[in-house]
Amino acid sequence: GAGRPAAHPLADGGEFVVGGGDGCHLRLPGSGLPAAVCRFARAGDAVTVRRLDPAFPVLVNGGLAGMNPLPLAPGDRVAVG
């Protein structure tokens, strides 16, 4: 999109949650958003993204991510919403 890129360190075994709830690492603006939209997780050198709300779209390289963890590769683009 037109937004600026952002980088967030993700330690091995760590997670990063995106959504509208207070406990999210990245809170999305707006009303009526799910508390948690998606979760990034790292194990070793592997990073995955998992959609947490079936009604809220999370796109990886233009395709809809599923409810199971999806491995990410360098250069992948993730769009939320």
C-alpha positions as CSV (number, residue, x, y, z in Angstrom):
1,G,0.0,0.0,0.0
2,A,0.9,3.6,0.4
3,G,1.9,3.3,4.0
4,R,5.5,3.4,5.1
5,P,7.3,0.2,5.7
6,A,8.0,-0.8,9.3
7,A,10.5,-3.2,10.9
8,H,10.2,-4.9,14.2
9,P,12.8,-7.3,15.7
10,L,11.4,-10.8,16.3
11,A,13.6,-13.0,18.6
12,D,13.7,-16.7,18.2
13,G,10.7,-18.2,19.9
14,G,9.0,-14.9,19.9
15,E,5.7,-13.7,18.4
16,F,4.2,-10.4,17.2
17,V,0.4,-9.9,17.2
18,V,-1.4,-7.4,15.0
19,G,-5.0,-6.3,15.8
20,G,-7.3,-3.8,17.5
21,G,-6.8,-5.0,21.1
22,D,-4.8,-3.5,23.9
23,G,-2.5,-6.5,24.1
24,C,-1.3,-6.3,20.5
25,H,2.2,-5.4,19.6
26,L,0.9,-3.4,16.7
27,R,-2.6,-1.8,17.2
28,L,-4.6,-1.0,14.1
29,P,-6.6,2.3,14.1
30,G,-10.3,2.2,13.6
31,S,-13.4,0.8,15.2
32,G,-15.0,-2.6,14.9
33,L,-11.6,-4.3,14.4
34,P,-11.0,-7.8,15.8
35,A,-8.9,-7.9,19.0
36,A,-6.3,-10.0,17.2
37,V,-6.0,-10.2,13.4
38,C,-2.8,-12.1,12.7
39,R,0.3,-13.5,14.5
40,F,3.9,-13.6,13.3
41,A,6.1,-16.2,14.9
42,R,9.7,-17.1,14.7
43,A,11.4,-20.4,15.3
44,G,15.1,-20.5,14.4
45,D,15.4,-19.0,11.0
46,A,11.8,-19.6,10.0
47,V,9.1,-16.9,10.3
48,T,5.4,-17.7,9.9
49,V,2.2,-15.6,9.7
50,R,-1.2,-16.9,10.8
51,R,-4.6,-15.3,10.4
52,L,-6.4,-15.3,13.7
53,D,-9.8,-13.9,12.6
54,P,-11.6,-15.8,9.8
55,A,-13.6,-12.7,8.8
56,F,-10.6,-10.3,8.5
57,P,-8.4,-10.6,5.4
58,V,-4.6,-11.1,5.7
59,L,-2.9,-11.2,2.3
60,V,0.6,-12.7,1.6
61,N,1.9,-11.7,-1.8
62,G,-1.7,-10.9,-2.9
63,G,-3.2,-14.3,-1.8
64,L,-5.4,-14.8,1.2
65,A,-3.6,-16.4,4.1
66,G,-5.3,-19.3,5.9
67,M,-5.8,-20.0,9.5
68,N,-2.7,-22.3,9.7
69,P,0.8,-20.8,10.0
70,L,2.2,-19.9,6.6
71,P,6.0,-19.8,6.2
72,L,7.3,-16.4,5.0
73,A,10.4,-15.9,2.8
74,P,12.6,-12.8,2.3
75,G,10.8,-10.3,0.1
76,D,7.2,-11.6,0.9
77,R,4.6,-8.8,1.3
78,V,2.0,-9.1,4.0
79,A,-1.1,-6.8,3.9
80,V,-3.6,-6.7,6.8
81,G,-7.2,-5.5,6.1
